[in-house]
Each structure stands twice: as structure tokens, then as C-alpha cells.
Amino acid sequence: MKAATLLFLPAVFSLCFTSSTAQTFTTLESFEALETGNIENSVVQWNQARTEYSIYSAAANEFGQVTDGKKALEVRFTEPLNSWGQDFMVVLSPEASATLRQAWESSDPHRWWIFYDLTFGSAGANWANNPFWVGSPGNASYGDQVEVNGSWDQPVTGAIELDAIRSGAELVPYEGDRIALGFGFNSDSSEAGTVWVDNIRLLDTYAPGFKPTETVLEGFEDEAFSIVQPSSFEIFPYAGIGADDEQVTEGKKSLRIEISQSGWTTGATLDLNLVNEVGDVLFKVPQKEARLNYILSYDYKPVPDTGVSVSWFQVVTSAAGVRLTPEFAGGAGRTYSINLGTVDWTEPPTLNLITQGGFDGYVDLYLDNVRLINTKGDGTAPAAAPRITGASASANSISLVFASEANAAYTVMSANDPALPVANWTPENPSVQSQGTSTTWVGSRPASGPRFYRVRRNQ
């Protein structure tokens, strides 16, 4: 039996689809069970004492800050935000912690991602970002940061691949068996502002019956490459020295970009129009929510010249919809990943590779293994799951339209929480007979509150 896409029915009718045949979201924290009076059980101040916390109600929701359910976490700054800091930790429940730990310890490549929704009040700022960690202080992951990119007073989604932020340290609980997620902030605000956090969730991009495939778009093995072009800095082919050369992650060669200044500079560009594979995905899968199993990645490693000290260094990949900037890892190699389900690309963009940092001298930036991963690219799918293709609502009823197969029967189920096990969903109709390639089901609309629906093919 296979579940179809989910339908979310809130008090004001709208749709939110998530394909469960290709990937699955699991809620880690949506703040629904918290009240302002008991918030300290799950929200703990970290190294900074510049924030206050409360639970925000969807009854106000002037910017759409509540993206799931009826509540979100409100974070108020007591002064204008003008410096980087580790502000607070969201301490997950033991159950959510166990789910996250299982994903963290998985060896499946590019499988697991943390998503969360962030609404940043403008507060007179020109820029802002949100560093994010997994794990307790002293044992946390790399602190990669989500960029606001001008999207003030509206929810943006942070998407962070677990593979990319593991630092090699053990995942240590904050308290008992509860794991902490760390949030920091930085901006050039002129006012004491507010941010809201909601819907922290774990994405599994794998699907039963499938294995990932990986296509190298550019490995820099041929010195006639054109996908990367110089901008402000010179670029050179690099031939690795032996099998253990850390400046090469695939094959025998990589690309070297000679960074000669520390300010915000576009050093080179990566033109995705020069390869066919990314454009093929965007053409074949135009709805970004259906592209969550496609991941664009590249490896990089900064190496300072002899005698050059680096206190911090960033590679900022700039393109429409791209929000993640990895943290400097003391010269360790990093992987940068873009989930194509998070960007509204209709055609392949040119990625601007921007660098900045705290150093005086030259830093070589090695780039290698530009690749496209399809986490369900190899294998045969189980029996096709029904796919919801339309929905409507009246005062007393709702209608679902879903793709179906001839001579098949389906069950329509509902729940007020999509994270509930399927066994705990309520069957609305256990025997909906196929009407051909498209089937319509009509049921009663709930009196109040949100409601999620799924359709399952009966065996």
C-alpha cells in the first residue's frame, strides 16, 4: 500500500503538497505544545543575553510567521543586532532527538536534510543571516548560515544537508537524551527587531525501491573546462599530487582559484547553462516541491599561502533563491549542496562564487567534483502511488481529485498532525473505487482546525 501526496486543510482553505513517494518530512518541533510560561523547557539561551522569547499565536500572523499549525517561536532582540552571536538552542523532545540521531548516524549519502522556516523582521537592516548548529556547545556541527537575502517580513526556508555540516565530532545530547539545535543571528539592524522560527522538520529524500545516482557535471580532468570562468581572480587547473591529495576529491585534478583580497568579491562564476543535466531536471520537473530528491553539490577547500593566517573565510554561492553560506572549517574541505526543491529556478542559473574573510595575503580556493545527485535515480518504484492533482472546498464539504489506476480501490485518510504514524490516521472512506485515470472523492469538511489528507492505494 502506498500513500499519495498530502493535502493540508487549514481554517482558511489552501493547499500544501508533499510527495511521499519520493521523500518524507518528519516534524521535529513546531512549537504547538509550548506556552510562553513553559518555554524554558525547550528554548534555552546560549552564549548571548540579547534575546527574549515567547510563543506567537497564528491569531495575529501578520507576516505569515506561523507556517505550521497555530504557533511559532518569537525571538525579540533587546538592542539593534550588529554582531554575530550564538543566541539560543531549541532542545528537541526525546522522541524527536531519537529521530534526528538516527538520521545523523546514517551513512546514506545526501539523504537527510533539516528544514525550518524563519521570518526576519526588517528592523532597518540591509542584510541579515542565521547561523545554525546541531548538537551541544563544544560538540556542535559546523555552523552554516541561512541568508535573508532581502526577504524581510516574510517566511524563508532554511535547508541544510546533514552530510555537509557534520564536523566529525560525536553528536552529544544537551540534556539526558535530548539533542539541541543552535540558532545564532547577525545583521546591520538599526532597530531592536524580531524574528520568528517555525516548523523545524527532517527531510528524507530517499524512497523505497530506489538508490541514488550521481552525475559529475565537471571534474576538471580536462584543462579545457568552461563551466567555471574567472571574474575578479585568476583560475588555474590543478594536478593532484598522489592519491591522498586533499585538494582533489574526484579523479586526479581540480580547479584552483587564487584569492588575492579579503573583501566581498566575486572571484569566479559557475555557469550551469553549459551542462544539460540541470536544465533537463528543471524542464521535466517544473514544480520545485517535486524536485527535493535532486541535489547540486561541489567540493571546496581553502588553503592559505605559507605565513598567511586566516581567522574566518566564506564561500558565498549567490543565485536566485540560494540562501546557505557554509562556515569556515579551519581549512578543512567542505561540500556545498543546493537542494533543487528549494529554488524557483525555471532555467539553470550562473552561480557567482563570492569570497570574503579575515586574512591578509593570498588564499588558494580549490574546487572539484561539481555534480548532480538524484537520490531516487536508480531502481524500480513500487506500485504507483496515487497523486493528488486538485482540491476544492465549500462551506460543508471538500473534494479531492487524484490520479488513479483502472480497477483499483483507494482509502482516503485524515489527521490533524502529519507527523502521526499512518496507523493513527482516520479513514474517511476505506473503499473509494477508481473512476479511471482520475478519481474524485467528496467528504465533509471539518468544523474547525487544520486537517491533513492522504490517499492510499489498497492492495
Number of C-alpha atoms within 10 A of each C-alpha: 13 16 22 24 22 21 22 23 24 19 12 10 13 12 14 12 15 18 19 21 20 20 21 18 20 19 20 21 21 22 24 16 10 19 16 12 9 12 17 15 13 16 21 16 18 18 13 12 13 17 18 14 20 19 20 22 17 17 9 10 14 10 16 14 28 28 20 21 19 18 24 27 27 21 21 17 17 14 13 17 22 16 10 15 18 21 23 24 25 24 24 24 17 15 12 18 18 15 15 23 17 9 19 18 13 13 10 14 13 23 21 24 22 20 22 21 22 26 24 25 22 23 19 15 19 14 16 24 21 25 23 24 23 27 22 22 18 8 17 23 23 22 23 19 24 23 22 26 16 13 15 20 19 18 23 21 20 22 24 28 22 21 22 19 22 19 17 10 12 14 19 19 21 17 12 8 15 21 25 27 20 26 21 20 20 19 20 16 20 15 17 18 20 20 21 25 25 26 24 23 22 25 21 21 25 25 21 13 11 17 15 20 14 15 13 17 20 20 22 26 18 11 14 8 13 14 17 21 16 17 15 17 15 14 20 13 18 20 18 16 12 9 10 9 12 14 25 27 22 16 14 17 23 26 25 23 21 21 22 17 19 19 12 13 19 20 24 20 19 18 16 18 14 16 14 11 17 21 18 13 18 19 14 9 14 16 15 17 17 18 23 25 24 26 24 19 20 20 21 25 24 26 21 19 12 9 9 13 14 21 10 15 20 18 25 23 22 19 14 12 17 22 23 24 21 24 19 21 17 13 15 12 18 22 18 22 24 22 23 23 19 20 18 15 18 14 15 19 17 18 19 21 19 19 20 18 17 14 18 14 16 19 24 17 21 24 27 26 24 22 19 24 20 22 25 21 16 13 13 11 14 13 10 15 22 24 22 24 14 13 18 14 17 10 9 10 12 17 16 20 17 22 19 23 19 12 10 15 17 23 18 22 21 22 20 17 17 19 14 12 9 13 8 12 18 14 16 18 15 16 14 19 18 20 15 12 12 16 20 18 16 15 14 13 15 15 9 10 12 18 18 18 23 25 28 20 23 15 9
